[in-house]
Amino acid sequence: MGLGGQDKTPNTVRVTGQVRLIGSGPGMELVITGTDREWRIDKEDRDTLWDLQQRTVTVEGQESSREMTFANGTPAGTWYFLRQIKIIETSESADKKN
């Protein structure tokens, strides 16, 4: 898959979803999967979420997006990215409140 188009201007968002590791080998990526979209986590922020895999988190961060294309030029959809992440809540911290 190639990098088609340009990144959209980042804006601050608050998202909730499950932290997951996708891919294999050098192509592994950490993502947050929400109900309506998936955010790829910037490499500089991976350590922040690494130990929270398979947990639900609420974070704030800078969201950007990029229109992706396959190598043959066919559209592959929009990918969303998060960087400068600040953890607001984890499923673990929510359990402790109850």
C-alpha positions as CSV (number, residue, x, y, z in Angstrom):
1,M,0.0,0.0,0.0
2,G,1.3,3.4,-0.9
3,L,1.0,6.7,0.8
4,G,-1.5,8.6,-1.3
5,G,-2.5,12.2,-0.7
6,Q,-1.3,14.5,2.1
7,D,-1.9,14.4,5.8
8,K,-4.8,16.5,7.0
9,T,-4.1,19.2,9.6
10,P,-3.9,17.7,13.1
11,N,-6.5,18.6,15.7
12,T,-6.8,17.6,19.4
13,V,-9.3,14.8,20.0
14,R,-10.4,12.6,22.9
15,V,-10.9,9.0,21.8
16,T,-12.0,5.8,23.6
17,G,-11.2,2.3,22.4
18,Q,-9.2,-0.9,22.9
19,V,-5.4,-0.9,22.6
20,R,-4.3,-3.6,20.1
21,L,-1.2,-4.7,18.4
22,I,-1.7,-5.4,14.6
23,G,0.6,-6.7,11.9
24,S,3.8,-8.8,12.3
25,G,7.5,-8.4,12.2
26,P,8.7,-4.9,11.3
27,G,5.2,-4.0,10.2
28,M,3.7,-4.2,13.7
29,E,1.7,-1.2,14.8
30,L,-0.1,-0.3,18.0
31,V,-3.7,0.9,17.4
32,I,-6.7,2.1,19.4
33,T,-9.8,0.5,18.0
34,G,-13.0,2.6,18.7
35,T,-16.6,1.9,17.7
36,D,-16.3,3.9,14.5
37,R,-12.6,4.1,13.6
38,E,-9.1,2.9,14.3
39,W,-6.2,5.2,15.2
40,R,-2.6,4.2,14.5
41,I,-0.3,5.3,17.3
42,D,2.8,7.3,16.5
43,K,6.0,5.5,17.2
44,E,7.1,8.1,19.7
45,D,3.9,7.3,21.8
46,R,4.0,3.5,21.7
47,D,5.7,3.2,25.1
48,T,2.8,5.2,26.7
49,L,0.3,2.5,25.6
50,W,2.4,-0.6,25.3
51,D,1.5,-2.1,28.7
52,L,-2.2,-1.4,28.1
53,Q,-2.8,-3.8,25.2
54,Q,-6.2,-5.4,25.2
55,R,-7.5,-2.8,27.7
56,T,-10.0,0.0,26.9
57,V,-8.5,3.5,27.2
58,T,-9.6,7.1,26.8
59,V,-6.8,9.3,25.6
60,E,-6.3,12.8,24.2
61,G,-4.0,13.5,21.4
62,Q,-3.3,15.1,18.0
63,E,-5.3,13.4,15.3
64,S,-4.3,13.5,11.7
65,S,-5.5,11.5,8.7
66,R,-4.2,10.4,5.4
67,E,-6.0,9.1,2.3
68,M,-4.3,5.8,1.4
69,T,-4.0,4.1,-2.0
70,F,-3.0,0.6,-3.1
71,A,0.1,0.3,-5.3
72,N,-2.2,0.1,-8.4
73,G,-3.7,3.5,-7.5
74,T,-7.0,2.1,-6.2
75,P,-8.2,4.0,-3.1
76,A,-7.6,2.2,0.2
77,G,-9.6,4.5,2.5
78,T,-8.6,6.9,5.2
79,W,-6.1,6.0,7.9
80,Y,-6.2,8.0,11.2
81,F,-3.1,8.6,13.4
82,L,-2.7,9.8,17.0
83,R,0.4,11.4,18.5
84,Q,1.3,13.4,21.6
85,I,-1.0,11.1,23.6
86,K,-2.1,11.8,27.1
87,I,-4.0,9.0,29.0
88,I,-7.2,10.2,30.5
89,E,-8.5,6.9,31.8
90,T,-7.9,3.1,31.4
91,S,-10.4,0.3,32.0
92,E,-8.2,-0.5,35.1
93,S,-8.6,2.9,36.6
94,A,-12.3,2.9,35.9
95,D,-12.6,-0.4,37.8
96,K,-10.9,1.1,40.8
97,K,-13.5,4.0,40.9
98,N,-16.3,1.5,41.4
